[in-house]
């Protein structure tokens, strides 16, 4: 039969593996030790010493300017000093994207809002003098105002009555940028690094934008991109507010060159689990106080909606140097004597 015939006949053969079991304890023990060594040293890198006590600091700075035009106060210019809370560059901060403004409030007597159930009344008996309106704006005076169906209160008047704009007033905040500088240090290994590119080019930080593929060491992020990376739309979140987590992870194998120790970013929305959650959103109130020409105090109240950013840092470093010094160098016994202190209990 020719070579071609043998080839076609071999295609019809069925082959299966045959195992030979060597009943030898020494061979079995060596085999299992080999498997263990591969798992510990190769897969889990058990030869490395690890440090999880990561020292870290974060500095943030926002940039961007926008105009708003409300019926109450007209045209307003918003800069970072106006829309960032707190303004001192913490790793947790809030950016205003929408608001309700109640200008020219003064201490006095006025009607409680009908939106507040505790402030509604049918008679004076429902408005006990000196009682605080639960979740309301002031203290009851004892009078029920028939014109509003609410109690008269002593408060900053007029009380907040506006509706949240369905479209964010600071819609341009999508194009604001945030500078996130993160410095990390593994003290045990005396290794430190930053997420900012080391360069002498002064214009680099003024022109770069973070890119996970092409520019991972640019610390400039566009707010619209940060939200979109969570899977949500910036304009939708900006109307009602929300919370975004920015996680920077440093998983560093310090046996390799320091250029291989790079920050890994991930982004998530923290204020909701479901798209229709009634608990989603983020808002709070603050006031700005003034004095008129007579020295009397008045204020403008803001209920602000916006995005809270939480920057979280995580990481660990691994290094094989101690293993080498302790067990693989000619001076290993000398190094062990200096590294370990032996205490005898007698």
KEKE-3310 file (N, C-alpha, C; in steps of 0.2 Angstrom, whole numbers, plus 5000, padded with zeros to 4 digits):
npx = (5004:5003:5010:5000:4988:4991:4990:4976:4970:4975:4967:4955:4958:4956:4962:4967:4972:4984:4987:5000:5002:5013:5017:5025:5031:5041:5042:5029:5028:5038:5032:5021:5026:5033:5022:5016:5026:5026:5013:5014:5026:5026:5013:5006:5016:5024:5036:5038:5039:5026:5017:5004:5001:4998:5004:4996:4991:4980:4977:4966:4959:4948:4942:4934:4921:4905:4889:4873:4856:4843:4826:4824:4837:4843:4857:4871:4888:4897:4911:4925:4926:4913:4905:4911:4912:4919:4930:4944:4952:4950:4949:4936:4923:4911:4901:4892:4878:4865:4851:4840:4835:4832:4830:4834:4829:4822:4822:4807:4789:4779:4770:4770:4776:4765:4769:4774:4769:4767:4765:4753:4736:4719:4713:4718:4721:4729:4741:4751:4758:4775:4780:4790:4790:4789:4802:4801:4801:4802:4796:4781:4768:4756:4745:4733:4733:4721:4722:4732:4731:4740:4751:4756:4773:4788:4802:4815:4810:4803:4798:4807:4801:4802:4803:4813:4823:4820:4830:4847:4854:4867:4873:4884:4894:4897:4908:4918:4934:4944:4958:4967:4979:4988:4998:5008:5016:5026:5031:5039:5047:5053:5048:5041:5028:5019:5004:5005:5013:5031:5039:5047:5041:5032:5019:5012:5002:4993:4987:4984:4973:4966:4968:4964:4972:4981:4986:4989:4995:4991:4983:4971:4954:4939:4923:4911:4916:4920:4907:4901:4909:4904:4893:4882:4872:4878:4870:4857:4861:4865:4854:4847:4856:4870:4881:4898:4910:4928:4940:4957:4969:4984:4993:5007:5021:5036:5048:5049:5053:5050:5042:5033:5024:5009:4995:4978:4962:4945:4927:4912:4894:4888:4876:4864:4855:4846:4839:4827:4827:4820:4828:4839:4851:4857:4858:4859:4857:4863:4867:4870:4875:4871:4871:4860:4859:4854:4860:4854:4852:4851:4848:4853:4846:4851:4846:4855:4859:4869:4885:4893:4910:4919:4935:4945:4958:4968:4979:4994:5011:5024:5039:5054:5066:5070:5068:5078:5090:5089:5090:5097:5109:5127:5130:5119:5117:5123:5114:5102:5105:5105:5092:5083:5079:5084:5076:5078:5069:5071)
npy = (4994:5011:5027:5036:5028:5023:5034:5038:5027:5028:5039:5033:5027:5025:5034:5034:5041:5033:5030:5028:5022:5025:5017:5024:5031:5041:5046:5051:5060:5070:5074:5080:5090:5098:5102:5110:5120:5126:5132:5141:5149:5152:5154:5161:5169:5168:5170:5183:5198:5207:5223:5231:5243:5256:5273:5288:5303:5315:5328:5340:5350:5361:5368:5379:5390:5397:5404:5408:5412:5417:5420:5426:5432:5436:5438:5427:5424:5409:5403:5392:5394:5396:5385:5374:5363:5357:5371:5368:5358:5344:5326:5322:5330:5342:5347:5360:5358:5362:5372:5379:5395:5407:5423:5437:5435:5438:5439:5436:5436:5424:5414:5396:5384:5375:5363:5356:5345:5345:5358:5362:5367:5369:5376:5387:5379:5369:5375:5376:5387:5391:5379:5368:5367:5352:5346:5358:5376:5385:5392:5389:5402:5401:5405:5401:5403:5407:5410:5403:5390:5386:5386:5401:5406:5410:5415:5414:5424:5427:5409:5395:5392:5388:5377:5363:5365:5356:5354:5355:5370:5374:5367:5367:5363:5350:5351:5356:5354:5343:5342:5329:5325:5312:5305:5292:5280:5266:5263:5253:5248:5259:5266:5277:5286:5295:5300:5308:5313:5314:5327:5340:5349:5363:5366:5354:5349:5359:5356:5342:5328:5315:5298:5282:5273:5280:5291:5289:5295:5308:5319:5326:5327:5327:5332:5327:5316:5308:5305:5298:5287:5279:5274:5282:5297:5313:5325:5321:5316:5328:5336:5332:5328:5317:5304:5300:5288:5287:5277:5274:5262:5255:5242:5235:5227:5226:5220:5222:5235:5252:5259:5250:5250:5256:5268:5262:5266:5266:5268:5273:5274:5279:5282:5276:5260:5256:5262:5269:5273:5281:5286:5291:5304:5320:5333:5349:5363:5380:5396:5413:5428:5445:5463:5476:5494:5499:5491:5480:5462:5451:5438:5426:5411:5395:5380:5367:5356:5343:5335:5323:5319:5305:5301:5287:5277:5263:5249:5238:5233:5223:5214:5205:5206:5205:5191:5186:5191:5185:5171:5168:5174:5175:5181:5179:5174:5184:5195:5190:5189:5203:5207:5200:5199:5189:5182:5174:5164:5160)
npz = (5000:4996:5001:5001:5003:5016:5023:5022:5028:5041:5045:5049:5061:5079:5092:5109:5125:5136:5153:5165:5180:5193:5207:5218:5232:5234:5221:5219:5230:5226:5214:5219:5227:5217:5209:5219:5221:5209:5209:5220:5218:5204:5199:5210:5214:5226:5231:5232:5243:5250:5251:5258:5264:5258:5255:5252:5243:5237:5226:5219:5206:5198:5183:5173:5166:5166:5160:5168:5167:5176:5181:5193:5197:5186:5174:5178:5182:5183:5191:5196:5209:5213:5210:5215:5229:5244:5241:5242:5236:5239:5240:5240:5233:5227:5213:5207:5197:5194:5201:5213:5216:5229:5231:5241:5255:5271:5289:5296:5296:5288:5276:5278:5267:5256:5252:5262:5273:5287:5289:5285:5288:5296:5305:5319:5329:5323:5322:5333:5344:5344:5340:5330:5312:5305:5294:5288:5286:5297:5313:5321:5323:5329:5321:5308:5291:5281:5267:5262:5267:5276:5290:5299:5300:5309:5301:5288:5276:5259:5259:5252:5236:5223:5208:5204:5190:5175:5165:5167:5174:5173:5162:5154:5162:5158:5150:5159:5166:5177:5187:5193:5204:5210:5222:5227:5238:5243:5258:5264:5253:5249:5238:5226:5217:5204:5196:5186:5171:5170:5165:5156:5149:5149:5144:5143:5152:5150:5138:5137:5138:5148:5142:5141:5133:5126:5133:5148:5158:5159:5169:5168:5167:5158:5164:5158:5152:5163:5169:5158:5157:5167:5162:5161:5156:5155:5155:5160:5173:5178:5180:5191:5200:5207:5211:5209:5208:5208:5205:5208:5205:5210:5206:5208:5202:5209:5205:5192:5179:5184:5176:5173:5183:5184:5185:5186:5181:5186:5185:5193:5196:5211:5218:5215:5212:5203:5188:5189:5202:5216:5226:5220:5215:5221:5232:5241:5253:5254:5260:5255:5263:5266:5269:5270:5266:5278:5287:5290:5289:5275:5264:5251:5246:5241:5233:5229:5215:5210:5206:5215:5218:5222:5226:5226:5232:5229:5231:5230:5233:5227:5230:5226:5232:5246:5248:5239:5245:5258:5256:5244:5242:5244:5255:5263:5276:5284:5281:5286:5300:5303:5299:5307:5324:5337:5350:5366:5377:5393)
capx = (5000:5007:5010:4993:4984:4992:4987:4969:4968:4976:4962:4950:4960:4954:4967:4966:4978:4985:4991:5004:5002:5019:5016:5031:5030:5046:5041:5023:5030:5042:5028:5016:5030:5034:5015:5015:5031:5024:5008:5016:5031:5025:5006:5005:5022:5025:5043:5038:5036:5020:5015:4997:5001:5000:5003:4994:4988:4976:4975:4961:4958:4943:4943:4928:4917:4898:4884:4866:4851:4837:4821:4825:4843:4846:4863:4876:4894:4899:4918:4926:4925:4906:4902:4915:4911:4923:4935:4951:4955:4950:4947:4929:4920:4904:4901:4885:4875:4858:4849:4834:4837:4827:4834:4832:4826:4824:4819:4801:4783:4776:4766:4774:4775:4760:4772:4776:4763:4767:4763:4746:4731:4712:4712:4723:4723:4733:4747:4753:4763:4782:4781:4794:4787:4794:4804:4798:4806:4802:4793:4774:4766:4749:4740:4732:4732:4716:4723:4736:4730:4746:4752:4761:4779:4794:4807:4818:4804:4798:4801:4809:4795:4803:4803:4819:4823:4821:4836:4852:4856:4874:4873:4890:4898:4900:4915:4923:4940:4947:4965:4968:4985:4989:5005:5008:5022:5026:5037:5044:5052:5055:5046:5035:5027:5014:5000:5007:5019:5037:5041:5049:5036:5027:5013:5009:4996:4988:4984:4983:4967:4967:4966:4966:4976:4987:4989:4987:4998:4988:4979:4966:4948:4933:4918:4907:4919:4919:4900:4899:4912:4900:4887:4876:4872:4879:4864:4852:4863:4866:4848:4844:4862:4872:4887:4902:4916:4934:4945:4964:4972:4991:4995:5014:5026:5042:5053:5050:5055:5045:5038:5027:5019:5005:4988:4973:4956:4939:4923:4906:4889:4887:4870:4858:4856:4841:4838:4821:4827:4818:4833:4845:4852:4861:4857:4859:4856:4867:4865:4875:4872:4872:4868:4858:4861:4852:4864:4850:4854:4847:4852:4850:4846:4852:4846:4859:4859:4875:4888:4898:4915:4923:4941:4947:4965:4969:4985:4999:5017:5027:5046:5057:5073:5071:5069:5085:5095:5089:5091:5100:5116:5133:5130:5112:5117:5124:5108:5097:5106:5103:5085:5079:5081:5082:5075:5078:5065:5073)
capy = (5000:5017:5032:5040:5024:5022:5040:5038:5022:5031:5043:5029:5024:5029:5034:5037:5041:5028:5032:5023:5024:5023:5017:5025:5037:5046:5050:5055:5066:5075:5077:5085:5096:5101:5106:5116:5125:5130:5136:5146:5153:5155:5157:5166:5173:5168:5172:5190:5201:5211:5228:5234:5249:5261:5279:5291:5309:5317:5335:5341:5357:5361:5373:5380:5395:5396:5409:5406:5417:5415:5425:5430:5436:5438:5434:5426:5421:5404:5400:5386:5397:5397:5379:5368:5363:5363:5374:5367:5353:5337:5320:5321:5337:5343:5352:5362:5358:5364:5375:5383:5401:5411:5429:5443:5432:5442:5436:5439:5431:5422:5407:5390:5381:5370:5356:5353:5342:5347:5365:5363:5368:5371:5381:5389:5373:5365:5378:5377:5392:5389:5372:5368:5364:5346:5346:5364:5382:5389:5391:5391:5407:5400:5407:5397:5407:5404:5411:5398:5384:5384:5390:5407:5404:5415:5411:5418:5424:5421:5403:5392:5389:5386:5370:5361:5365:5349:5355:5358:5377:5374:5362:5368:5359:5344:5353:5358:5349:5342:5340:5324:5323:5307:5303:5286:5278:5260:5264:5247:5247:5266:5267:5282:5287:5299:5298:5314:5312:5317:5330:5347:5353:5367:5366:5347:5349:5364:5353:5335:5325:5308:5293:5275:5270:5284:5296:5287:5299:5314:5319:5331:5323:5331:5329:5323:5309:5304:5302:5293:5280:5276:5271:5287:5303:5319:5330:5318:5316:5335:5339:5330:5326:5310:5303:5296:5285:5287:5272:5273:5256:5254:5235:5236:5221:5230:5217:5225:5242:5257:5261:5245:5252:5261:5269:5259:5269:5263:5274:5270:5278:5277:5285:5272:5254:5255:5268:5273:5273:5287:5289:5294:5311:5323:5340:5352:5370:5384:5403:5419:5433:5452:5468:5482:5501:5500:5487:5474:5456:5447:5432:5422:5404:5391:5373:5365:5349:5342:5328:5322:5315:5302:5298:5282:5275:5256:5246:5235:5232:5216:5214:5199:5208:5201:5183:5185:5193:5181:5164:5166:5177:5172:5185:5178:5173:5190:5199:5187:5191:5210:5208:5197:5199:5182:5183:5168:5164:5155)
capz = (5000:4995:5007:5001:5006:5023:5026:5022:5033:5048:5047:5052:5067:5085:5097:5116:5130:5141:5159:5169:5187:5196:5214:5221:5236:5233:5215:5221:5234:5222:5210:5222:5229:5211:5208:5224:5220:5203:5211:5225:5215:5198:5199:5215:5215:5233:5232:5233:5249:5248:5255:5256:5268:5253:5257:5246:5244:5231:5225:5214:5204:5193:5178:5168:5167:5162:5162:5169:5167:5180:5181:5199:5198:5180:5172:5183:5179:5188:5190:5200:5216:5214:5209:5218:5236:5246:5236:5244:5232:5243:5236:5239:5231:5224:5207:5206:5190:5194:5207:5214:5220:5232:5233:5246:5261:5277:5295:5297:5297:5282:5276:5277:5260:5256:5250:5269:5276:5294:5290:5283:5293:5294:5310:5323:5333:5320:5322:5340:5344:5346:5337:5324:5307:5303:5288:5285:5286:5303:5319:5320:5327:5332:5317:5302:5286:5276:5260:5259:5270:5280:5296:5298:5303:5309:5296:5282:5271:5258:5260:5246:5233:5216:5206:5201:5182:5172:5161:5171:5172:5172:5157:5151:5166:5155:5147:5164:5167:5183:5187:5199:5205:5215:5224:5231:5241:5247:5262:5265:5248:5247:5231:5226:5210:5203:5190:5182:5167:5172:5159:5157:5144:5153:5140:5142:5156:5147:5132:5136:5141:5149:5137:5144:5129:5123:5138:5154:5163:5159:5175:5166:5165:5156:5168:5154:5151:5169:5169:5153:5158:5172:5159:5162:5152:5160:5156:5164:5180:5180:5182:5198:5204:5207:5215:5205:5211:5204:5209:5205:5208:5209:5207:5206:5203:5209:5202:5185:5179:5187:5170:5172:5188:5181:5188:5183:5183:5185:5186:5194:5199:5218:5222:5214:5210:5198:5184:5191:5209:5219:5231:5217:5215:5226:5233:5248:5253:5257:5259:5255:5267:5264:5273:5266:5268:5285:5291:5291:5286:5271:5261:5245:5247:5235:5234:5223:5213:5207:5205:5220:5216:5227:5223:5231:5230:5232:5228:5234:5229:5228:5228:5228:5235:5253:5247:5236:5250:5263:5254:5238:5241:5248:5262:5266:5284:5287:5281:5291:5307:5303:5298:5312:5330:5340:5358:5369:5383:5397)
cpx = (5004:5006:5003:4988:4984:4989:4980:4966:4969:4971:4956:4952:4958:4960:4965:4972:4978:4990:4994:5005:5009:5018:5023:5030:5035:5044:5034:5024:5033:5037:5023:5020:5032:5027:5014:5020:5029:5018:5010:5021:5029:5018:5005:5011:5024:5032:5044:5036:5031:5019:5009:4996:5003:4999:5001:4991:4985:4975:4971:4960:4953:4944:4937:4924:4910:4894:4877:4862:4844:4832:4822:4831:4846:4853:4868:4882:4896:4906:4919:4925:4918:4903:4905:4914:4914:4928:4942:4954:4955:4948:4940:4926:4914:4904:4894:4883:4868:4856:4843:4836:4831:4831:4830:4827:4828:4820:4812:4795:4780:4773:4771:4771:4769:4763:4774:4770:4762:4765:4756:4741:4724:4710:4718:4726:4728:4740:4749:4759:4770:4784:4785:4790:4792:4795:4802:4804:4806:4798:4786:4772:4759:4743:4739:4730:4727:4718:4728:4735:4735:4747:4757:4767:4784:4800:4811:4813:4806:4802:4803:4802:4796:4803:4810:4819:4824:4828:4841:4854:4863:4876:4880:4896:4901:4907:4920:4928:4942:4954:4965:4975:4986:4996:5004:5015:5021:5032:5042:5049:5055:5054:5040:5034:5020:5010:5001:5013:5025:5039:5043:5045:5031:5020:5009:5002:4991:4984:4982:4976:4968:4964:4968:4971:4982:4990:4987:4990:4996:4983:4973:4960:4943:4927:4913:4909:4918:4912:4899:4903:4909:4894:4881:4877:4873:4873:4859:4854:4863:4860:4846:4850:4864:4878:4892:4909:4922:4939:4952:4967:4980:4993:5002:5019:5033:5048:5054:5051:5049:5040:5032:5022:5015:4998:4983:4966:4950:4933:4916:4901:4888:4880:4864:4860:4851:4840:4832:4821:4825:4823:4839:4845:4856:4860:4858:4858:4862:4865:4871:4871:4875:4869:4866:4861:4859:4856:4860:4852:4849:4851:4848:4851:4847:4851:4849:4859:4866:4878:4893:4903:4919:4929:4944:4954:4966:4976:4989:5005:5020:5034:5049:5064:5074:5072:5076:5090:5095:5091:5096:5107:5121:5133:5123:5112:5118:5118:5103:5098:5105:5096:5081:5083:5079:5082:5074:5074:5068:5070)
cpy = (5006:5021:5035:5035:5023:5029:5040:5032:5024:5036:5040:5026:5029:5029:5037:5036:5035:5031:5026:5026:5021:5023:5017:5031:5042:5050:5054:5061:5072:5078:5082:5091:5101:5105:5112:5121:5129:5134:5142:5151:5156:5158:5163:5170:5174:5170:5180:5193:5206:5217:5231:5241:5255:5268:5284:5298:5311:5325:5336:5349:5357:5368:5373:5386:5395:5402:5406:5413:5415:5421:5429:5435:5438:5434:5434:5422:5416:5402:5395:5388:5397:5390:5373:5369:5357:5365:5372:5361:5346:5332:5318:5329:5336:5348:5353:5361:5361:5367:5378:5389:5405:5417:5433:5440:5436:5438:5440:5434:5430:5416:5401:5387:5375:5363:5353:5351:5345:5355:5367:5364:5370:5376:5382:5384:5369:5368:5380:5382:5390:5382:5372:5364:5358:5346:5353:5370:5386:5387:5393:5397:5406:5402:5402:5402:5404:5405:5406:5391:5381:5388:5396:5404:5410:5411:5416:5418:5429:5415:5400:5390:5387:5379:5369:5361:5358:5349:5358:5365:5378:5368:5362:5365:5353:5345:5355:5352:5349:5339:5335:5322:5318:5305:5297:5284:5271:5261:5259:5246:5253:5267:5272:5283:5292:5298:5304:5312:5317:5320:5337:5352:5356:5367:5359:5347:5354:5361:5346:5334:5318:5304:5287:5272:5274:5289:5294:5291:5306:5315:5324:5327:5328:5328:5325:5316:5305:5301:5297:5287:5276:5272:5276:5293:5309:5323:5327:5318:5323:5338:5338:5328:5319:5310:5298:5294:5285:5283:5272:5267:5256:5247:5234:5230:5225:5227:5219:5232:5246:5259:5256:5246:5258:5262:5266:5263:5265:5268:5270:5275:5275:5278:5281:5265:5252:5262:5272:5273:5280:5290:5292:5301:5314:5330:5342:5359:5374:5391:5408:5425:5440:5456:5474:5489:5503:5496:5480:5468:5453:5442:5430:5415:5400:5383:5370:5358:5349:5335:5328:5317:5312:5299:5293:5279:5268:5254:5242:5234:5226:5217:5208:5200:5204:5194:5182:5186:5188:5174:5163:5170:5174:5175:5184:5178:5180:5195:5196:5189:5199:5211:5206:5197:5192:5184:5176:5169:5159:5155)
cpz = (5000:5001:5007:5005:5013:5026:5027:5027:5040:5050:5050:5059:5073:5090:5104:5120:5135:5147:5162:5176:5191:5204:5218:5225:5235:5226:5216:5225:5230:5217:5213:5225:5223:5209:5213:5223:5214:5205:5215:5221:5209:5197:5204:5217:5223:5235:5234:5240:5247:5253:5253:5260:5263:5256:5251:5248:5237:5231:5219:5212:5198:5189:5174:5170:5163:5164:5163:5169:5170:5180:5188:5200:5192:5178:5178:5180:5185:5186:5196:5207:5218:5214:5212:5226:5239:5241:5237:5241:5236:5238:5236:5238:5227:5219:5206:5198:5189:5200:5207:5218:5223:5235:5238:5251:5267:5283:5296:5298:5290:5282:5275:5270:5261:5254:5257:5272:5284:5295:5287:5289:5291:5300:5314:5327:5330:5320:5329:5340:5347:5343:5331:5319:5305:5296:5284:5286:5292:5309:5319:5325:5331:5327:5310:5297:5281:5269:5257:5262:5274:5286:5295:5302:5304:5306:5292:5277:5265:5258:5253:5242:5225:5214:5203:5193:5180:5168:5166:5169:5170:5167:5154:5156:5163:5152:5152:5164:5175:5183:5194:5199:5211:5216:5228:5233:5245:5251:5263:5259:5245:5240:5231:5218:5210:5197:5185:5178:5169:5166:5160:5152:5148:5150:5140:5146:5154:5141:5132:5139:5142:5144:5140:5140:5127:5128:5145:5160:5162:5164:5174:5163:5163:5160:5164:5153:5157:5170:5164:5154:5164:5169:5159:5158:5157:5161:5160:5171:5182:5183:5189:5203:5204:5211:5210:5209:5206:5208:5205:5209:5206:5211:5204:5208:5203:5207:5195:5185:5182:5182:5170:5178:5186:5184:5183:5185:5182:5188:5187:5197:5206:5221:5220:5211:5204:5194:5186:5199:5212:5224:5227:5217:5221:5226:5240:5247:5256:5256:5259:5258:5266:5270:5269:5269:5275:5289:5293:5286:5281:5267:5255:5246:5241:5237:5228:5222:5209:5207:5211:5218:5222:5224:5228:5228:5233:5228:5233:5230:5231:5226:5230:5231:5241:5252:5244:5242:5256:5262:5248:5237:5245:5255:5265:5274:5287:5287:5285:5298:5308:5303:5304:5319:5334:5347:5361:5376:5387:5404)
residu = (UNK:UNK:UNK:UNK:UNK:UNK:UNK:UNK:UNK:UNK:UNK:UNK:UNK:UNK:UNK:UNK:UNK:UNK:UNK:UNK:UNK:UNK:UNK:UNK:UNK:UNK:UNK:UNK:UNK:UNK:UNK:UNK:UNK:UNK:UNK:UNK:UNK:UNK:UNK:UNK:UNK:UNK:UNK:UNK:UNK:UNK:UNK:UNK:UNK:UNK:UNK:UNK:UNK:UNK:UNK:UNK:UNK:UNK:UNK:UNK:UNK:UNK:UNK:UNK:UNK:UNK:UNK:UNK:UNK:UNK:UNK:UNK:UNK:UNK:UNK:UNK:UNK:UNK:UNK:UNK:UNK:UNK:UNK:UNK:UNK:UNK:UNK:UNK:UNK:UNK:UNK:UNK:UNK:UNK:UNK:UNK:UNK:UNK:UNK:UNK:UNK:UNK:UNK:UNK:UNK:UNK:UNK:UNK:UNK:UNK:UNK:UNK:UNK:UNK:UNK:UNK:UNK:UNK:UNK:UNK:UNK:UNK:UNK:UNK:UNK:UNK:UNK:UNK:UNK:UNK:UNK:UNK:UNK:UNK:UNK:UNK:UNK:UNK:UNK:UNK:UNK:UNK:UNK:UNK:UNK:UNK:UNK:UNK:UNK:UNK:UNK:UNK:UNK:UNK:UNK:UNK:UNK:UNK:UNK:UNK:UNK:UNK:UNK:UNK:UNK:UNK:UNK:UNK:UNK:UNK:UNK:UNK:UNK:UNK:UNK:UNK:UNK:UNK:UNK:UNK:UNK:UNK:UNK:UNK:UNK:UNK:UNK:UNK:UNK:UNK:UNK:UNK:UNK:UNK:UNK:UNK:UNK:UNK:UNK:UNK:UNK:UNK:UNK:UNK:UNK:UNK:UNK:UNK:UNK:UNK:UNK:UNK:UNK:UNK:UNK:UNK:UNK:UNK:UNK:UNK:UNK:UNK:UNK:UNK:UNK:UNK:UNK:UNK:UNK:UNK:UNK:UNK:UNK:UNK:UNK:UNK:UNK:UNK:UNK:UNK:UNK:UNK:UNK:UNK:UNK:UNK:UNK:UNK:UNK:UNK:UNK:UNK:UNK:UNK:UNK:UNK:UNK:UNK:UNK:UNK:UNK:UNK:UNK:UNK:UNK:UNK:UNK:UNK:UNK:UNK:UNK:UNK:UNK:UNK:UNK:UNK:UNK:UNK:UNK:UNK:UNK:UNK:UNK:UNK:UNK:UNK:UNK:UNK:UNK:UNK:UNK:UNK:UNK:UNK:UNK:UNK:UNK:UNK:UNK:UNK:UNK:UNK:UNK:UNK:UNK:UNK:UNK:UNK:UNK:UNK:UNK:UNK:UNK:UNK:UNK:UNK:UNK:UNK:UNK:UNK:UNK:UNK:UNK:UNK:UNK:UNK:UNK:UNK:UNK:UNK:UNK:UNK:UNK:UNK:UNK:UNK:UNK:UNK:UNK:UNK:UNK:UNK:UNK:UNK:UNK:UNK)
# end
